[in-house]
Amino acid sequence: MNGNKLVRQIHRWLSLIFTVAVIINIVAMVRQAPAAWIGFLALVPLIPLLITGLYLFVLPYATRRAAAPGRRARRSRHASWGCAANLTNF
């Protein structure tokens, strides 16, 4: 499995775990018996979710900059829409 695919898969599973933790937190608050540890339950997957999300956000920009200087970078999918900002080559 490619490293980027592994990060994407980890990010997907972390998002599911985070969603379940938030639902558990909401149910505990509705029952009016919130324990302190239930409030922090959603923070456990949130920190690695933030790290993997930032990595996935930066990944396209990092690969574009890593392209050979003599080679033209891949055009954005929005370049065909006529956006002048997307026609520049970074």
N, CA, C and O atoms as a MOPAC input file, in Angstrom:
PM7 MOZYME 1SCF
protein

 N      0.84800 1    -1.18200 1     0.00000 1
 C      0.00000 1     0.00000 1     0.00000 1
 C      0.89000 1     1.24100 1     0.00000 1
 O      1.85800 1     1.32800 1     0.75600 1
 N      0.55200 1     2.18400 1    -0.84800 1
 C      1.29500 1     3.43200 1    -0.96100 1
 C      1.15800 1     4.23400 1     0.34800 1
 O      0.14200 1     4.14600 1     1.03800 1
 N      2.18700 1     5.00800 1     0.66900 1
 C      2.16000 1     5.79500 1     1.90300 1
 C      1.02000 1     6.79300 1     1.94900 1
 O      0.40500 1     6.99400 1     2.99600 1
 N      0.73500 1     7.42300 1     0.80600 1
 C     -0.35900 1     8.39200 1     0.77100 1
 C     -1.71200 1     7.70400 1     0.94600 1
 O     -2.60900 1     8.24500 1     1.59100 1
 N     -1.85400 1     6.52400 1     0.37600 1
 C     -3.10800 1     5.78000 1     0.53500 1
 C     -3.29000 1     5.34900 1     1.98000 1
 O     -4.40700 1     5.33700 1     2.49800 1
 N     -2.18800 1     4.99800 1     2.62700 1
 C     -2.26500 1     4.61600 1     4.03400 1
 C     -2.70300 1     5.80400 1     4.89200 1
 O     -3.52200 1     5.64200 1     5.79700 1
 N     -2.17300 1     6.97800 1     4.62100 1
 C     -2.56600 1     8.17600 1     5.37100 1
 C     -4.04100 1     8.48400 1     5.13100 1
 O     -4.75400 1     8.85100 1     6.06500 1
 N     -4.50200 1     8.34200 1     3.90100 1
 C     -5.92400 1     8.57200 1     3.60800 1
 C     -6.81600 1     7.59200 1     4.35700 1
 O     -7.85100 1     7.97400 1     4.90300 1
 N     -6.40700 1     6.32200 1     4.37800 1
 C     -7.19600 1     5.31100 1     5.07800 1
 C     -7.23000 1     5.58300 1     6.57700 1
 O     -8.27900 1     5.45800 1     7.20900 1
 N     -6.09600 1     5.95000 1     7.14200 1
 C     -6.04500 1     6.29700 1     8.56900 1
 C     -6.93500 1     7.50500 1     8.84300 1
 O     -7.64400 1     7.53700 1     9.84900 1
 N     -6.90400 1     8.49600 1     7.95700 1
 C     -7.72100 1     9.69600 1     8.12400 1
 C     -9.21000 1     9.34500 1     8.09300 1
 O     -9.99400 1     9.89300 1     8.86700 1
 N     -9.59700 1     8.44100 1     7.20700 1
 C    -11.01500 1     8.03400 1     7.13100 1
 C    -11.45500 1     7.33400 1     8.41700 1
 O    -12.52400 1     7.62700 1     8.95100 1
 N    -10.63000 1     6.41200 1     8.91100 1
 C    -11.00600 1     5.70700 1    10.12600 1
 C    -11.02000 1     6.63700 1    11.33200 1
 O    -11.87600 1     6.51200 1    12.20700 1
 N    -10.08600 1     7.55800 1    11.37700 1
 C    -10.08700 1     8.52400 1    12.48200 1
 C    -11.32800 1     9.40400 1    12.45300 1
 O    -11.86200 1     9.76200 1    13.50300 1
 N    -11.78400 1     9.75100 1    11.26600 1
 C    -12.99800 1    10.57400 1    11.17900 1
 C    -14.21900 1     9.80300 1    11.67400 1
 O    -15.10300 1    10.38300 1    12.30400 1
 N    -14.27400 1     8.51000 1    11.39700 1
 C    -15.37600 1     7.69200 1    11.92300 1
 C    -15.31400 1     7.58100 1    13.44100 1
 O    -16.33600 1     7.68200 1    14.11900 1
 N    -14.11500 1     7.37300 1    13.96800 1
 C    -13.95200 1     7.29600 1    15.42300 1
 C    -14.32100 1     8.62800 1    16.08000 1
 O    -14.95400 1     8.64700 1    17.13600 1
 N    -13.92700 1     9.73400 1    15.45800 1
 C    -14.26000 1    11.05500 1    15.98900 1
 C    -15.77100 1    11.27700 1    15.99000 1
 O    -16.32000 1    11.82300 1    16.94700 1
 N    -16.43500 1    10.85700 1    14.92800 1
 C    -17.88900 1    11.01300 1    14.84600 1
 C    -18.58700 1    10.21700 1    15.94300 1
 O    -19.51600 1    10.71900 1    16.57500 1
 N    -18.15200 1     8.99800 1    16.17200 1
 C    -18.73600 1     8.18100 1    17.24100 1
 C    -18.48100 1     8.82400 1    18.60000 1
 O    -19.36600 1     8.82300 1    19.45500 1
 N    -17.29600 1     9.37000 1    18.81100 1
 C    -16.98100 1    10.02100 1    20.08600 1
 C    -17.85700 1    11.25100 1    20.31300 1
 O    -18.28100 1    11.50900 1    21.43900 1
 N    -18.12900 1    12.00100 1    19.26400 1
 C    -18.99900 1    13.18000 1    19.39700 1
 C    -20.43500 1    12.74700 1    19.70700 1
 O    -21.11200 1    13.37500 1    20.52200 1
 N    -20.89500 1    11.68300 1    19.06100 1
 C    -22.24600 1    11.18700 1    19.33900 1
 C    -22.35700 1    10.71300 1    20.78700 1
 O    -23.35800 1    10.97600 1    21.45400 1
 N    -21.33800 1    10.02000 1    21.26800 1
 C    -21.33300 1     9.58500 1    22.67100 1
 C    -21.35400 1    10.78800 1    23.60200 1
 O    -22.03000 1    10.76700 1    24.63000 1
 N    -20.62300 1    11.82900 1    23.24900 1
 C    -20.59500 1    13.05000 1    24.05700 1
 C    -21.96800 1    13.71900 1    24.07900 1
 O    -22.40800 1    14.18600 1    25.13000 1
 N    -22.64000 1    13.77100 1    22.95200 1
 C    -23.97000 1    14.39000 1    22.89200 1
 C    -24.98100 1    13.58800 1    23.71200 1
 O    -25.78800 1    14.16400 1    24.44100 1
 N    -24.93500 1    12.26900 1    23.59400 1
 C    -25.85100 1    11.42600 1    24.36900 1
 C    -25.60100 1    11.60700 1    25.86100 1
 O    -26.55100 1    11.65800 1    26.64200 1
 N    -24.35000 1    11.70300 1    26.26500 1
 C    -24.04000 1    11.89900 1    27.68400 1
 C    -24.52500 1    13.25600 1    28.18000 1
 O    -24.96000 1    13.38300 1    29.32400 1
 N    -24.45200 1    14.26700 1    27.32300 1
 C    -24.91800 1    15.59700 1    27.73100 1
 C    -26.43900 1    15.64500 1    27.83100 1
 O    -26.98500 1    16.33900 1    28.69000 1
 N    -27.12500 1    14.91000 1    26.95700 1
 C    -28.59300 1    14.88100 1    27.00900 1
 C    -29.06400 1    14.16400 1    28.27000 1
 O    -30.06400 1    14.55100 1    28.87500 1
 N    -28.35000 1    13.13500 1    28.65600 1
 C    -28.70500 1    12.40100 1    29.86700 1
 C    -28.36100 1    13.18300 1    31.13000 1
 O    -28.70400 1    12.75100 1    32.23100 1
 N    -27.70900 1    14.29000 1    30.99700 1
 C    -27.30300 1    15.17600 1    32.08300 1
 C    -26.45300 1    14.46400 1    33.12700 1
 O    -26.55900 1    14.72000 1    34.32700 1
 N    -25.62600 1    13.58100 1    32.64600 1
 C    -24.66800 1    12.93100 1    33.52200 1
 C    -23.29800 1    12.95400 1    32.85500 1
 O    -22.65600 1    11.91300 1    32.72300 1
 N    -22.83900 1    14.15200 1    32.42800 1
 C    -21.56200 1    14.17800 1    31.71500 1
 C    -20.37600 1    14.01700 1    32.66400 1
 O    -20.19100 1    14.79700 1    33.59800 1
 N    -19.61100 1    13.02400 1    32.40800 1
 C    -18.36600 1    12.84000 1    33.14800 1
 C    -17.28100 1    13.64500 1    32.44000 1
 O    -17.39700 1    13.94000 1    31.25100 1
 N    -16.25300 1    13.99000 1    33.15500 1
 C    -15.18300 1    14.80500 1    32.57400 1
 C    -14.46900 1    14.07400 1    31.44900 1
 O    -14.08800 1    14.68900 1    30.45300 1
 N    -14.28400 1    12.76400 1    31.60000 1
 C    -13.54400 1    12.01100 1    30.58200 1
 C    -14.33100 1    11.87900 1    29.28400 1
 O    -13.73300 1    11.71600 1    28.22000 1
 N    -15.65600 1    11.94400 1    29.34900 1
 C    -16.46200 1    11.84300 1    28.12100 1
 C    -16.27900 1    13.10800 1    27.28500 1
 O    -16.28600 1    13.04400 1    26.05600 1
 N    -16.11600 1    14.24100 1    27.93300 1
 C    -15.86900 1    15.48400 1    27.20800 1
 C    -14.55500 1    15.47200 1    26.44900 1
 O    -14.44300 1    16.06900 1    25.37900 1
 N    -13.56200 1    14.79100 1    27.00500 1
 C    -12.25300 1    14.70000 1    26.35900 1
 C    -12.14600 1    13.52500 1    25.39600 1
 O    -11.13000 1    13.36600 1    24.72100 1
 N    -13.16600 1    12.71900 1    25.33200 1
 C    -13.14300 1    11.53300 1    24.47800 1
 C    -12.97500 1    11.89700 1    23.00100 1
 O    -12.29500 1    11.18700 1    22.26000 1
 N    -13.58200 1    12.98600 1    22.57800 1
 C    -13.48600 1    13.38900 1    21.16800 1
 C    -12.12100 1    13.97900 1    20.83000 1
 O    -11.75100 1    14.03500 1    19.65700 1
 N    -11.37600 1    14.41400 1    21.82200 1
 C    -10.06600 1    14.99500 1    21.54500 1
 C     -9.01000 1    13.95400 1    21.18800 1
 O     -8.01900 1    14.27600 1    20.53300 1
 N     -9.21200 1    12.72200 1    21.61000 1
 C     -8.22500 1    11.67300 1    21.35300 1
 C     -8.04200 1    11.44600 1    19.84600 1
 O     -6.90200 1    11.46900 1    19.38100 1
 N     -9.10500 1    11.22800 1    19.06000 1
 C     -8.89300 1    11.06300 1    17.62000 1
 C     -8.74700 1    12.39600 1    16.87500 1
 O     -8.31500 1    12.42200 1    15.72300 1
 N     -9.10800 1    13.49700 1    17.53400 1
 C     -9.07800 1    14.77900 1    16.83800 1
 C     -7.65700 1    15.24200 1    16.53200 1
 O     -7.42600 1    15.83900 1    15.48000 1
 N     -6.71700 1    14.99000 1    17.40400 1
 C     -5.33900 1    15.44700 1    17.18400 1
 C     -4.68000 1    14.72200 1    16.01700 1
 O     -4.10700 1    15.38700 1    15.15400 1
 N     -4.73200 1    13.37300 1    15.94600 1
 C     -4.17300 1    12.73800 1    14.73900 1
 C     -4.98600 1    13.04100 1    13.48300 1
 O     -4.44700 1    13.04400 1    12.37700 1
 N     -6.28200 1    13.29600 1    13.65500 1
 C     -7.11000 1    13.67400 1    12.51200 1
 C     -6.65800 1    15.01500 1    11.94400 1
 O     -6.63700 1    15.20000 1    10.72700 1
 N     -6.30000 1    15.93800 1    12.80900 1
 C     -5.77700 1    17.22900 1    12.38300 1
 C     -4.44800 1    17.06800 1    11.64800 1
 O     -4.22800 1    17.69900 1    10.61400 1
 N     -3.57100 1    16.23100 1    12.17300 1
 C     -2.25500 1    16.03000 1    11.55600 1
 C     -2.39200 1    15.39900 1    10.17600 1
 O     -1.77400 1    15.86200 1     9.21700 1
 N     -3.19900 1    14.34100 1    10.07000 1
 C     -3.36700 1    13.69600 1     8.76200 1
 C     -4.11200 1    14.59800 1     7.79000 1
 O     -3.83100 1    14.58300 1     6.59200 1
 N     -5.05200 1    15.37900 1     8.29000 1
 C     -5.77800 1    16.30700 1     7.42400 1
 C     -4.87200 1    17.39500 1     6.86900 1
 O     -4.97200 1    17.74700 1     5.69300 1
 N     -3.99500 1    17.92500 1     7.69900 1
 C     -3.05100 1    18.93200 1     7.21700 1
 C     -2.07600 1    18.33500 1     6.20500 1
 O     -1.71600 1    18.99200 1     5.22800 1
 N     -1.64800 1    17.09400 1     6.43600 1
 C     -0.76400 1    16.42000 1     5.48500 1
 C     -1.46200 1    16.24800 1     4.13700 1
 O     -0.86900 1    16.51200 1     3.09000 1
 N     -2.71700 1    15.80800 1     4.16300 1
 C     -3.45700 1    15.61000 1     2.91700 1
 C     -3.75400 1    16.93700 1     2.22000 1
 O     -3.85500 1    16.98500 1     0.99500 1
 N     -3.89200 1    18.00200 1     2.98900 1
 C     -4.12800 1    19.31700 1     2.40100 1
 C     -2.88800 1    19.83800 1     1.67900 1
 O     -2.99400 1    20.42400 1     0.60200 1
 N     -1.71900 1    19.62400 1     2.26800 1
 C     -0.47200 1    20.14000 1     1.71400 1
 C      0.06600 1    19.25300 1     0.58700 1
 O      0.84900 1    19.71900 1    -0.24100 1
 N     -0.33600 1    18.00400 1     0.54800 1
 C      0.21500 1    17.03500 1    -0.39400 1
 C      0.16900 1    17.47600 1    -1.86000 1
 O      1.19100 1    17.35300 1    -2.53600 1
 N     -0.94400 1    17.97800 1    -2.39200 1
 C     -0.93000 1    18.39100 1    -3.80500 1
 C      0.03600 1    19.53600 1    -4.08300 1
 O      0.66100 1    19.57600 1    -5.14300 1
 N      0.16100 1    20.46300 1    -3.14500 1
 C      1.06800 1    21.58900 1    -3.34000 1
 C      2.52600 1    21.13900 1    -3.27600 1
 O      3.36900 1    21.64300 1    -4.01900 1
 N      2.81800 1    20.19800 1    -2.39600 1
 C      4.18700 1    19.70700 1    -2.26500 1
 C      4.60200 1    18.91100 1    -3.49900 1
 O      5.74200 1    19.02400 1    -3.94900 1
 N      3.70100 1    18.11600 1    -4.04600 1
 C      4.04900 1    17.33800 1    -5.23300 1
 C      4.18600 1    18.23500 1    -6.44900 1
 O      4.99600 1    17.95500 1    -7.33300 1
 N      3.41700 1    19.29800 1    -6.50800 1
 C      3.52800 1    20.22900 1    -7.62900 1
 C      4.87000 1    20.94200 1    -7.60000 1
 O      5.48400 1    21.15200 1    -8.64700 1
 N      5.33200 1    21.31500 1    -6.41300 1
 C      6.62300 1    21.99400 1    -6.29400 1
 C      7.79000 1    21.04200 1    -6.52100 1
 O      8.87300 1    21.46300 1    -6.92800 1
 N      7.56600 1    19.76500 1    -6.25800 1
 C      8.62900 1    18.78200 1    -6.42500 1
 C      8.80900 1    18.37300 1    -7.88500 1
 O      9.75800 1    17.66300 1    -8.21500 1
 N      7.90500 1    18.81600 1    -8.76200 1
 C      8.03200 1    18.49100 1   -10.18500 1
 C      9.31800 1    19.12200 1   -10.72900 1
 O      9.77800 1    20.15300 1   -10.23700 1
 N      9.87400 1    18.49100 1   -11.73400 1
 C     11.11800 1    18.99000 1   -12.33100 1
 C     10.91300 1    20.41100 1   -12.84800 1
 O      9.84600 1    20.72000 1   -13.37900 1
 N     11.92900 1    21.29700 1   -12.70300 1
 C     11.76100 1    22.69600 1   -13.11300 1
 C     11.52100 1    22.85100 1   -14.61500 1
 O     10.82200 1    23.77700 1   -15.02800 1
 N     12.07600 1    21.97700 1   -15.43000 1
 C     11.88600 1    22.10000 1   -16.86900 1
 C     10.57500 1    21.52000 1   -17.34800 1
 O     10.15500 1    21.76100 1   -18.48000 1
 N      9.93300 1    20.76000 1   -16.49300 1
 C      8.68800 1    20.12200 1   -16.84900 1
 C      7.51700 1    20.98800 1   -16.44400 1
 O      7.53200 1    21.58400 1   -15.36700 1
 N      6.52200 1    21.06600 1   -17.27000 1
 C      5.34700 1    21.86700 1   -16.95100 1
 C      4.50200 1    21.13400 1   -15.92400 1
 O      4.26200 1    19.93400 1   -16.05300 1
 N      4.05500 1    21.84500 1   -14.91800 1
 C      3.23200 1    21.23800 1   -13.87400 1
 C      1.86800 1    20.87300 1   -14.43800 1
 O      1.40000 1    21.47200 1   -15.40600 1
 N      1.24500 1    19.88900 1   -13.82400 1
 C     -0.06900 1    19.45100 1   -14.26400 1
 C     -1.08200 1    20.56600 1   -14.05100 1
 O     -1.09400 1    21.21800 1   -13.00700 1
 N     -1.92600 1    20.77400 1   -15.04600 1
 C     -2.92300 1    21.83300 1   -14.93900 1
 C     -4.01100 1    21.44300 1   -13.96300 1
 O     -4.34600 1    20.26900 1   -13.80800 1
 N     -4.54300 1    22.43400 1   -13.32200 1
 C     -5.64300 1    22.21900 1   -12.39700 1
 C     -6.89200 1    21.86100 1   -13.18700 1
 O     -7.02200 1    22.22900 1   -14.35400 1
 N     -7.80300 1    21.14900 1   -12.55400 1
 C     -9.04400 1    20.80400 1   -13.24100 1
 C     -9.89700 1    22.04100 1   -13.49000 1
 O    -10.79900 1    22.01600 1   -14.32700 1
 N     -9.61500 1    23.12800 1   -12.76400 1
 C    -10.36400 1    24.36600 1   -12.95100 1
 C     -9.77700 1    25.23100 1   -14.05900 1
 O    -10.37300 1    26.24000 1   -14.43600 1
 N     -8.63300 1    24.85700 1   -14.57600 1
 C     -8.01000 1    25.66800 1   -15.61500 1
 C     -8.87000 1    25.70700 1   -16.86900 1
 O     -8.84400 1    26.68900 1   -17.61100 1
 N     -9.61900 1    24.65900 1   -17.10600 1
 C    -10.47400 1    24.65200 1   -18.28900 1
 C    -11.67100 1    25.58200 1   -18.12400 1
 O    -12.35200 1    25.89100 1   -19.10200 1
 N    -11.93200 1    26.02500 1   -16.91300 1
 C    -13.03600 1    26.94000 1   -16.66800 1
 C    -12.66200 1    28.38400 1   -16.97700 1
 O    -13.51500 1    29.27100 1   -16.95200 1
 N    -11.40700 1    28.61200 1   -17.26400 1
 C    -10.96300 1    29.94900 1   -17.63700 1
 C    -10.53400 1    30.79700 1   -16.45400 1
 O    -10.43300 1    32.01600 1   -16.59000 1
 N    -10.28200 1    30.21400 1   -15.32600 1
 C     -9.81600 1    30.97200 1   -14.17300 1
 C     -8.37000 1    31.38800 1   -14.39500 1
 O     -7.50000 1    30.53600 1   -14.57800 1
 N     -8.11200 1    32.66000 1   -14.38000 1
 C     -6.76600 1    33.15700 1   -14.66200 1
 C     -5.78600 1    32.74100 1   -13.56700 1
 O     -4.60500 1    32.53100 1   -13.84700 1
 N     -6.25000 1    32.62100 1   -12.33900 1
 C     -5.35100 1    32.26700 1   -11.23700 1
 C     -4.84500 1    30.83700 1   -11.38200 1
 O     -3.75300 1    30.52700 1   -10.90700 1
 N     -5.60000 1    29.97200 1   -12.01700 1
 C     -5.20100 1    28.57600 1   -12.14500 1
 C     -4.35300 1    28.32200 1   -13.37800 1
 O     -3.85600 1    27.21100 1   -13.56000 1
 N     -4.17600 1    29.32700 1   -14.23300 1
 C     -3.39200 1    29.13700 1   -15.43000 1
 C     -1.90900 1    29.40400 1   -15.21000 1
 O     -1.07600 1    29.09200 1   -16.06100 1
 N     -1.59200 1    29.98400 1   -14.06300 1
 C     -0.18800 1    30.25800 1   -13.78100 1
 C      0.49900 1    28.98000 1   -13.35700 1
 O     -0.12200 1    28.08600 1   -12.78000 1
 N      1.76700 1    28.90100 1   -13.64300 1
 C      2.54300 1    27.71100 1   -13.32300 1
 C      3.37900 1    27.99500 1   -12.09300 1
 O      4.26800 1    28.84500 1   -12.13500 1
 N      3.11300 1    27.30200 1   -11.00100 1
 C      3.84400 1    27.53300 1    -9.75800 1
 C      5.11500 1    26.78700 1    -9.84200 1
 O      5.91500 1    26.82300 1    -8.90700 1

